[in-house]
Amino acid sequence: MSALLRRGLAELVGTMFLLIAVVGSGIAASRLSPDSDGLALLINAVATGGLLVAVILAVGPVSGAHLNPAVTLADRAFGGVGSAAAAVYVAAQLAGATLGVVVANLMFDLPAVTLATTERTGGGLWLAEVVATLGLLLVIFGVVRAGAPRAAAFTVGAYITGAYFFTASTSFANPAVTAARTLTDTFAGIAPASAPPFVAAQLGGLAVAVLLVRALYPDIEDVAGDVVVPRTGARAPAASPTRTAEEAR
């Protein structure tokens, strides 16, 4: 298997498990706490955040564990991945997300695919997706620029857990996740008609994030290859000019 196909497989498997966690924990939470949406959301958030930490650490050394087209496109903008790799990553993420939803539905004795009927629409929700995506990318690239890419697994997990509650949309922040969640009419579902504006808002957050990260970290291209966890053979982060010789050793 070529290196690129192996990296694509890692993205597919990682994104599949992400959606199994999002949808599966959502179904379990709604069944365990049918009278408390807040408790159900807490269960959903904690399960998703914990899964993100585990999966990023597991597949990160292979592909960088993007698990999100927004992360891949941002990394492409900064030169961390090439166009061919970005295309493979996004295709794998979409396929993995779809497979993850199907698996989650089947685990809970539901039809493999049922179009969601939960409408999520309105300016507040769209703004929330801009904020959620912007914040996620800022966290990822900021941690990498700080020279601690391996901490990204924990910061991403913590950010998404928190963002479930501090954003009005419960922080989808991922076009592949958004598209796949149209295929489950459960706690985590989003009606197909509601998905395109969510994705558009996420892409808007991506655009703002690219501009902001470039402004904050002009040398981001030097370490972009380390997103999210350094993949095998990736460049080591460049030493900051402010670090002493002792710190750089």
SERO-4910 file (N, C-alpha, C, O; in steps of 0.05 Angstrom, whole numbers):
BEGIN
 pado doro    nc1    nc2    nc3   cac1   cac2   cac3    cc1    cc2    cc3    oc1    oc2    oc3
  Met    A     17    -24      0      0      0      0     18     25      0     37     27     16
  Ser    A     11     44    -17     27     68    -19     23     85      7      4     81     21
  Ala    A     42    103     12     41    120     35     16    137     35      3    140     56
  Leu    A      8    148     12    -15    165     11    -41    149     16    -59    159     30
  Leu    A    -43    125      5    -66    108     11    -68    100     40    -90     99     51
  Arg    A    -45     95     52    -45     88     80    -54    112     97    -69    109    116
  Arg    A    -46    136     89    -55    160    104    -85    164    100    -99    172    118
  Gly    A    -94    159     75   -123    161     70   -139    141     86   -160    148     97
  Leu    A   -129    117     89   -142     97    105   -144    106    134   -164    101    148
  Ala    A   -122    118    144   -122    128    172   -144    149    176   -157    150    196
  Glu    A   -147    167    156   -167    188    157   -195    175    157   -213    184    171
  Leu    A   -199    155    140   -225    142    138   -232    129    164   -254    133    175
  Val    A   -214    113    175   -219     99    200   -223    119    223   -242    115    239
  Gly    A   -206    139    225   -209    158    246   -235    173    245   -248    177    266
  Thr    A   -243    182    221   -268    197    219   -292    179    223   -312    187    234
  Met    A   -290    153    215   -311    134    221   -316    132    251   -339    133    260
  Phe    A   -294    129    266   -298    127    295   -308    153    308   -323    152    327
  Leu    A   -301    175    296   -311    201    306   -342    201    303   -356    209    322
  Leu    A   -352    193    280   -381    193    276   -395    172    293   -418    176    301
  Ile    A   -382    149    296   -394    129    314   -397    141    342   -418    136    355
  Ala    A   -377    156    351   -379    168    377   -401    189    378   -417    190    397
  Val    A   -401    207    359   -421    229    358   -449    218    358   -466    225    374
  Val    A   -455    200    338   -482    190    335   -489    169    356   -511    169    367
  Gly    A   -470    150    361   -476    129    380   -481    140    408   -500    132    421
  Ser    A   -464    158    417   -468    169    444   -493    187    445   -506    189    466
  Gly    A   -500    199    422   -525    215    421   -549    197    425   -568    204    439
  Ile    A   -549    174    411   -571    155    414   -573    144    442   -594    144    454
  Ala    A   -550    136    452   -549    125    480   -558    146    500   -573    140    518
  Ala    A   -549    170    497   -556    192    515   -585    198    515   -597    201    537
  Ser    A   -597    198    492   -626    204    490   -643    182    502   -665    187    512
  Arg    A   -632    157    501   -647    135    513   -643    134    543   -661    127    558
  Leu    A   -619    140    552   -613    140    581   -625    163    595   -633    161    619
  Ser    A   -627    186    582   -637    211    595   -658    223    577   -655    245    567
  Pro    A   -681    209    573   -701    219    555   -715    245    564   -727    260    548
  Asp    A   -713    251    589   -727    275    600   -708    298    606   -716    318    618
  Ser    A   -682    295    598   -663    317    603   -645    321    579   -626    306    576
  Asp    A   -651    341    563   -635    347    540   -607    356    548   -587    350    535
  Gly    A   -606    370    571   -580    380    580   -561    357    588   -538    357    580
  Leu    A   -571    337    602   -555    314    610   -548    298    585   -525    288    583
  Ala    A   -566    295    567   -560    280    542   -538    294    527   -520    280    516
  Leu    A   -539    320    525   -518    335    511   -491    332    525   -471    330    512
  Leu    A   -492    332    551   -467    329    566   -454    301    560   -430    299    556
  Ile    A   -471    281    560   -461    254    554   -449    254    526   -427    243    521
  Asn    A   -463    265    507   -455    267    479   -428    282    477   -410    273    462
  Ala    A   -425    304    491   -401    320    490   -377    306    501   -355    306    490
  Val    A   -380    294    525   -358    280    538   -349    256    522   -325    252    519
  Ala    A   -368    241    511   -360    218    495   -345    226    470   -326    214    462
  Thr    A   -355    248    457   -342    257    432   -314    268    438   -295    262    424
  Gly    A   -311    284    459   -285    295    466   -265    273    474   -242    275    465
  Gly    A   -274    254    489   -256    232    496   -247    216    472   -224    208    470
  Leu    A   -266    210    455   -260    195    430   -239    210    413   -221    198    402
  Leu    A   -243    236    411   -224    252    395   -196    250    405   -177    246    389
  Val    A   -192    251    431   -165    248    442   -153    221    434   -130    220    424
  Ala    A   -168    200    438   -159    173    432   -152    169    403   -131    158    396
  Val    A   -170    177    386   -167    172    357   -145    189    345   -129    180    328
  Ile    A   -143    214    354   -121    231    344    -94    219    351    -75    219    335
  Leu    A    -91    209    376    -66    197    384    -61    171    369    -38    164    363
  Ala    A    -83    157    361    -80    131    348    -72    134    319    -53    120    310
  Val    A    -85    151    304    -79    153    275    -62    178    268    -54    181    245
  Gly    A    -58    195    287    -41    219    281    -14    213    270     -5    227    251
  Pro    A      0    193    281     27    188    270     27    178    240     47    179    227
  Val    A      3    170    230      1    161    203     -6    184    184      7    190    164
  Ser    A    -28    198    191    -39    218    173    -40    246    184    -44    265    169
  Gly    A    -34    250    210    -38    276    222    -65    278    235    -70    298    249
  Ala    A    -82    259    231   -109    258    244   -124    284    239   -133    297    259
  His    A   -128    292    214   -144    315    209   -173    310    216   -185    325    231
  Leu    A   -185    288    205   -213    280    211   -233    301    204   -256    300    214
  Asn    A   -226    320    187   -243    343    183   -234    358    158   -211    367    157
  Pro    A   -250    360    138   -242    375    113   -233    403    119   -215    413    104
  Ala    A   -244    416    139   -235    444    145   -206    444    154   -191    462    146
  Val    A   -198    424    170   -170    423    179   -152    417    155   -131    429    152
  Thr    A   -161    399    138   -145    392    114   -142    415     95   -120    420     86
  Leu    A   -163    430     90   -161    453     72   -144    475     84   -130    489     70
  Ala    A   -146    479    110   -128    499    123    -99    490    121    -81    506    115
  Asp    A    -94    465    125    -67    454    124    -56    456     95    -33    461     90
  Arg    A    -74    453     76    -67    456     47    -59    485     42    -40    491     28
  Ala    A    -74    504     53    -69    532     49    -42    540     61    -28    558     50
  Phe    A    -33    526     82     -8    533     94     15    515     84     38    519     92
  Gly    A      9    497     65     30    481     53     37    456     68     57    443     62
  Gly    A     21    448     88     27    424    104     21    399     88     35    379     93
  Val    A      2    400     70     -4    377     52     -7    387     24    -13    411     20
  Gly    A     -2    370      4     -5    378    -24    -33    374    -33    -50    364    -18
  Ser    A    -39    382    -57    -66    381    -68    -76    352    -71    -99    346    -64
  Ala    A    -58    334    -80    -67    306    -83    -74    294    -56    -94    280    -53
  Ala    A    -57    299    -36    -62    288     -9    -88    300      2   -103    286     15
  Ala    A    -92    326     -2   -116    339      8   -141    327     -4   -161    322     10
  Ala    A   -140    321    -30   -163    309    -43   -169    281    -31   -192    274    -27
  Val    A   -148    265    -27   -151    238    -16   -162    241     13   -180    225     20
  Tyr    A   -152    259     28   -161    263     56   -190    269     57   -206    257     72
  Val    A   -199    289     41   -227    297     42   -245    275     33   -266    270     45
  Ala    A   -238    260     12   -254    238      3   -256    217     25   -277    205     30
  Ala    A   -233    211     38   -233    191     59   -250    200     83   -263    184     95
  Gln    A   -248    225     90   -264    236    112   -294    234    107   -309    226    125
  Leu    A   -302    240     83   -331    238     76   -340    209     76   -361    203     87
  Ala    A   -324    191     65   -331    163     65   -331    152     94   -350    137    101
  Gly    A   -311    159    110   -310    149    137   -333    160    154   -344    145    170
  Ala    A   -340    185    150   -363    196    165   -389    182    158   -404    176    176
  Thr    A   -393    177    133   -418    163    125   -418    135    136   -439    126    147
  Leu    A   -396    120    135   -395     94    146   -399     94    176   -412     76    187
  Gly    A   -388    114    190   -391    115    218   -420    119    227   -429    106    246
  Val    A   -435    135    212   -464    139    218   -479    113    214   -496    105    230
  Val    A   -473     99    192   -486     73    186   -481     53    209   -500     40    218
  Val    A   -456     51    217   -449     33    238   -463     40    264   -474     22    278
  Ala    A   -464     65    271   -477     74    296   -507     68    295   -518     58    315
  Asn    A   -519     73    273   -548     67    270   -553     37    274   -571     29    289
  Leu    A   -537     21    261   -541     -8    263   -535    -19    291   -548    -38    299
  Met    A   -515     -8    305   -509    -17    332   -533    -14    350   -537    -30    369
  Phe    A   -549      7    345   -572     12    363   -599      2    350   -620     12    356
  Asp    A   -596    -18    332   -619    -31    320   -637    -11    305   -662    -14    305
  Leu    A   -625      8    292   -640     27    275   -634     21    246   -614      7    240
  Pro    A   -650     31    227   -643     27    199   -616     39    193   -608     59    206
  Ala    A   -602     28    174   -575     37    168   -574     66    161   -556     81    169
  Val    A   -594     75    146   -596    104    138   -625    113    141   -643    100    130
  Thr    A   -629    134    155   -655    148    156   -650    178    156   -636    188    173
  Leu    A   -661    192    136   -656    220    134   -666    235    159   -689    230    168
  Ala    A   -650    252    169   -656    267    193   -679    287    188   -682    297    166
  Thr    A   -695    292    209   -717    311    207   -713    335    225   -730    353    226
  Thr    A   -691    335    240   -686    357    259   -676    382    244   -653    381    233
  Glu    A   -691    403    243   -683    427    229   -666    444    247   -672    449    271
  Arg    A   -643    452    237   -625    470    251   -619    493    233   -602    491    215
  Thr    A   -633    515    237   -630    537    219   -632    564    234   -644    565    256
  Gly    A   -622    585    222   -623    611    234   -596    624    236   -576    611    238
  Gly    A   -596    651    236   -571    666    236   -553    659    260   -529    659    258
  Gly    A   -565    655    283   -550    649    307   -534    623    305   -511    622    312
  Leu    A   -548    603    294   -534    577    290   -512    579    269   -491    567    273
  Trp    A   -517    594    248   -496    597    227   -472    612    238   -449    605    232
  Leu    A   -477    633    253   -455    647    266   -440    629    285   -415    630    286
  Ala    A   -454    612    299   -442    593    318   -423    575    303   -402    567    314
  Glu    A   -430    566    279   -413    549    263   -388    563    253   -366    551    252
  Val    A   -390    589    247   -367    604    240   -348    606    264   -324    601    261
  Val    A   -359    612    287   -343    614    311   -331    587    319   -307    586    326
  Ala    A   -346    566    318   -337    539    325   -313    531    308   -293    520    318
  Thr    A   -316    535    282   -295    526    263   -270    544    266   -248    534    266
  Leu    A   -274    570    268   -252    588    272   -237    580    297   -212    578    297
  Gly    A   -251    576    319   -238    569    344   -222    543    343   -200    541    353
  Leu    A   -234    523    330   -221    497    328   -195    500    313   -174    489    321
  Leu    A   -195    514    290   -171    516    274   -150    533    289   -126    528    287
  Leu    A   -159    554    303   -140    570    318   -127    554    340   -102    556    344
  Val    A   -142    537    353   -131    519    374   -110    500    362    -88    498    372
  Ile    A   -117    487    339    -99    468    327    -73    481    318    -51    472    326
  Phe    A    -75    502    302    -51    513    291    -35    529    312    -11    532    310
  Gly    A    -49    540    332    -35    554    354    -18    535    370      4    541    377
  Val    A    -30    511    376    -15    491    392      9    481    376     31    477    387
  Val    A      6    477    350     28    468    333     50    489    332     73    483    335
  Arg    A     42    514    328     61    536    327     76    539    354     99    548    355
  Ala    A     63    531    376     76    533    402     97    511    406    110    510    426
  Gly    A     99    493    386    119    471    388    109    448    404    126    432    413
  Ala    A     83    445    408     73    423    423     51    408    408     28    406    418
  Pro    A     56    398    384     35    386    368     22    362    381     -1    356    376
  Arg    A     37    347    398     25    324    410      4    331    431    -12    314    439
  Ala    A      5    356    440    -16    365    459    -42    371    444    -62    374    457
  Ala    A    -41    372    418    -65    379    402    -88    359    407   -111    367    408
  Ala    A    -82    334    411   -103    314    416   -120    322    440   -144    320    440
  Phe    A   -106    331    461   -120    338    486   -134    365    483   -156    369    493
  Thr    A   -121    384    470   -134    410    467   -158    409    448   -178    422    453
  Val    A   -156    393    427   -179    390    409   -202    376    424   -225    385    421
  Gly    A   -196    355    439   -217    342    454   -230    360    474   -255    360    477
  Ala    A   -214    376    488   -225    395    507   -241    417    494   -263    424    503
  Tyr    A   -231    427    471   -245    448    457   -273    439    447   -292    453    452
  Ile    A   -274    416    435   -299    406    424   -319    400    447   -343    406    445
  Thr    A   -309    389    469   -327    384    492   -339    410    502   -363    411    507
  Gly    A   -323    431    505   -333    456    513   -351    469    493   -371    481    500
  Ala    A   -344    467    467   -359    480    446   -387    469    443   -404    482    432
  Tyr    A   -391    444    451   -418    433    451   -437    451    466   -461    453    460
  Phe    A   -426    464    487   -443    480    504   -441    510    499   -461    525    502
  Phe    A   -417    521    491   -415    550    488   -423    559    460   -424    584    456
  Thr    A   -429    542    442   -440    550    416   -469    542    414   -478    522    424
  Ala    A   -485    559    400   -513    554    397   -519    529    380   -540    517    382
  Ser    A   -500    522    363   -504    500    344   -494    473    355   -497    453    341
  Thr    A   -483    472    378   -469    449    390   -444    442    374   -435    419    375
  Ser    A   -433    461    360   -406    458    348   -403    434    330   -389    415    337
  Phe    A   -415    434    306   -409    414    286   -381    418    276   -364    400    278
  Ala    A   -375    443    267   -347    451    260   -333    432    241   -308    431    242
  Asn    A   -348    418    224   -335    397    207   -354    391    184   -375    379    189
  Pro    A   -347    397    159   -365    392    137   -372    362    133   -395    356    126
  Ala    A   -353    344    138   -358    316    135   -378    306    156   -396    290    151
  Val    A   -374    315    181   -392    308    202   -420    319    196   -440    305    201
  Thr    A   -422    343    186   -448    355    180   -463    339    159   -486    333    162
  Ala    A   -449    332    137   -461    317    116   -471    290    126   -493    281    119
  Ala    A   -454    276    141   -461    249    150   -484    249    170   -500    230    171
  Arg    A   -486    270    186   -507    271    206   -535    275    194   -555    275    209
  Thr    A   -536    280    168   -563    281    155   -574    253    152   -598    250    145
  Leu    A   -558    233    156   -566    205    151   -576    190    176   -579    166    175
  Thr    A   -581    205    197   -591    192    222   -612    210    234   -607    233    241
  Asp    A   -636    199    237   -658    214    249   -659    209    279   -678    198    290
  Thr    A   -637    218    292   -634    214    320   -625    240    333   -626    261    321
  Phe    A   -617    238    358   -609    261    374   -588    278    360   -588    303    362
  Ala    A   -570    266    344   -548    280    331   -555    288    303   -538    301    290
  Gly    A   -578    283    293   -585    288    265   -589    317    258   -594    334    275
  Ile    A   -585    323    232   -591    349    221   -605    345    195   -596    330    178
  Ala    A   -628    358    191   -643    355    166   -626    363    142   -611    382    143
  Pro    A   -628    347    120   -612    353     96   -614    382     87   -594    393     78
  Ala    A   -637    395     89   -640    422     80   -625    442     98   -618    464     90
  Ser    A   -619    433    123   -604    451    142   -574    448    139   -559    466    148
  Ala    A   -565    427    125   -536    422    124   -521    442    107   -500    451    116
  Pro    A   -530    449     83   -514    467     66   -507    494     79   -484    502     77
  Pro    A   -525    507     93   -517    532    106   -497    528    128   -480    545    133
  Phe    A   -499    504    142   -479    498    162   -451    495    150   -432    506    160
  Val    A   -450    481    128   -424    477    114   -413    504    104   -389    509    106
  Ala    A   -431    520     93   -422    547     84   -411    563    107   -391    577    104
  Ala    A   -424    562    130   -414    576    153   -387    565    162   -369    581    170
  Gln    A   -384    539    161   -358    527    169   -336    536    150   -313    541    159
  Leu    A   -342    537    124   -322    546    105   -316    576    109   -293    585    105
  Gly    A   -336    591    118   -330    619    125   -312    621    149   -293    637    149
  Gly    A   -316    604    169   -298    603    192   -270    595    184   -251    605    195
  Leu    A   -269    576    165   -243    567    155   -228    591    142   -204    595    147
  Ala    A   -242    606    126   -229    629    112   -218    649    132   -196    659    130
  Val    A   -235    655    152   -226    674    173   -202    663    188   -183    678    195
  Ala    A   -203    637    194   -182    625    209   -155    626    194   -134    631    206
  Val    A   -156    621    168   -131    622    152   -119    650    154    -94    652    157
  Leu    A   -135    670    151   -125    698    153   -114    704    181    -93    716    183
  Leu    A   -129    695    201   -121    702    228    -96    687    236    -78    698    248
  Val    A    -94    661    229    -70    646    236    -46    657    222    -24    659    234
  Arg    A    -49    665    197    -26    677    182    -17    703    196      7    709    198
  Ala    A    -37    719    206    -30    744    219    -16    739    246      3    753    253
  Leu    A    -26    719    261    -14    714    287     12    699    285     31    704    301
  Tyr    A     15    681    266     38    664    264     49    665    235     43    647    219
  Pro    A     64    686    228     74    689    200     91    665    190     93    661    166
  Asp    A    102    650    209    119    628    200    104    601    202    117    580    205
  Ile    A     78    601    201     62    577    204     69    556    184     67    532    190
  Glu    A     78    564    160     85    544    140    108    526    149    110    503    140
  Asp    A    124    535    167    147    519    176    139    495    192    153    475    193
  Val    A    115    496    205    107    474    222     80    463    214     69    446    228
  Ala    A     69    471    191     42    463    183     41    432    179     20    421    182
  Gly    A     63    420    172     63    391    168     59    375    193     56    351    192
  Asp    A     59    388    216     55    374    242     26    374    251     21    367    274
  Val    A      8    381    234    -21    381    242    -32    354    237    -28    343    215
  Val    A    -46    342    256    -51    350    284    -29    338    301    -18    352    318
  Val    A    -23    313    297     -1    300    309     19    294    287     11    286    265
  Pro    A     45    297    292     64    294    270     62    266    257     64    246    271
  Arg    A     56    265    231     55    240    218     83    229    213    102    244    215
  Thr    A     85    204    208    111    191    204    126    205    181    115    208    159
  Gly    A    150    213    187    166    227    167    162    256    165    174    269    148
  Ala    A    144    268    181    139    297    180    162    312    191    179    302    206
  Arg    A    164    337    182    186    354    192    182    360    221    160    362    231
  Ala    A    204    363    235    203    372    263    197    402    263    205    416    245
  Pro    A    183    411    284    177    440    286    202    456    286    222    449    299
  Ala    A    202    478    271    225    496    271    228    510    298    208    517    311
  Ala    A    252    515    306    257    528    332    249    557    329    255    570    309
  Ser    A    236    567    350    228    595    350    253    612    354    271    605    369
  Pro    A    255    635    340    279    652    343    282    663    371    303    672    379
  Thr    A    260    662    387    262    672    414    272    651    434    278    658    457
  Arg    A    275    626    425    284    605    443    315    607    445    329    614    426
  Thr    A    325    600    469    354    600    473    366    575    461    351    556    454
  Ala    A    392    575    457    405    552    446    401    528    464    399    505    454
  Glu    A    400    532    490    397    510    509    369    497    505    366    473    506
  Glu    A    348    515    502    321    505    498    318    490    472    302    471    470
  Ala    A    333    498    452    330    486    425    343    459    424    336    443    406
  Arg    A    361    452    443    374    426    442    356    404    451    364    381    452
***
